[in-house]
Amino acid sequence: MNIKFAFALNSENEFANRHFGDSDKFIISEWTGNGFTEFVTEKNTFKDSDDDDHEHHHGDKKKGQQIIKFLKGKNVKVLMSKQFGKNIKIINQHFIPVITSSADLDHAMQKLPEHISTIVEQLEQEPESYKLVDLRE
């Protein structure tokens, strides 16, 4: 089963101590069963989107919905970040959230194959909401 992942990174290509939606960019890559391929960088144009009273705040539902729509349009199934905010309750209805303690993308990606069976199982079962996969050390 091929699975598309979105990795939430900062401008230095690291996982930052920020919520998924506050990352500078998303690296979208596909798991093919033999590793990751097709690395595509997408700027997070939603991170500074304002709500109706022009005050940005964490957990902004409008921002969350925009990111969900964008990533679903890219056929992403799994999100990886160091943190998820209040929108995790919405996110896990559409994607499998994966949390890492590593700042290094390569290190985090090396840990993922150990958890692919859990991810595949969730995708095949299509639950009402996906469970968080915790890769923190």
C-alpha positions, 0 to 999 in steps of 0.5 A, a space after each residue: 500500500 502506497 501512503 502519502 505523508 506530510 511532514 511539517 517543517 520549519 525553514 531550516 528543514 527541521 521539525 520545530 516546536 510548533 503545531 502542525 499548522 504553524 510550520 513554514 512548509 510541508 514536505 510531501 512524500 510517498 511511502 511505497 513499501 520500500 521507502 519514501 519517494 517523490 519529495 515535494 515541498 509545499 509552502 504553508 500559505 495558511 500559517 498566517 491566515 487570519 480569522 474573521 476579526 483579523 487576530 491569528 490564534 492557535 487552533 483557528 478552525 478556518 486555518 485547520 479546514 484550509 490545511 485539511 482541504 489542501 492536503 486531502 487534495 494532495 492525497 495525503 493520509 498521514 501528518 507528522 509534526 512535533 506538536 498538534 494543537 486544538 485542531 487535532 480533533 478535526 485532523 484525526 477525522 481525516 488523517 493519521 497524526 504522527 508525533 515525533 520528538 526528533 527535529 531531524 526529518 531523516 531520523 524521524 523517517 527512519 523510525 516510521 517503518 517500524 510503525 507502518 503496519 499500525 498506520 496501514 491497519 488504521 487506514 484499512 479500518 477507516 475508523 471514525 477518527 484515527 489514533 495518534 501514532 507516537 514516535 517520541 523517544 
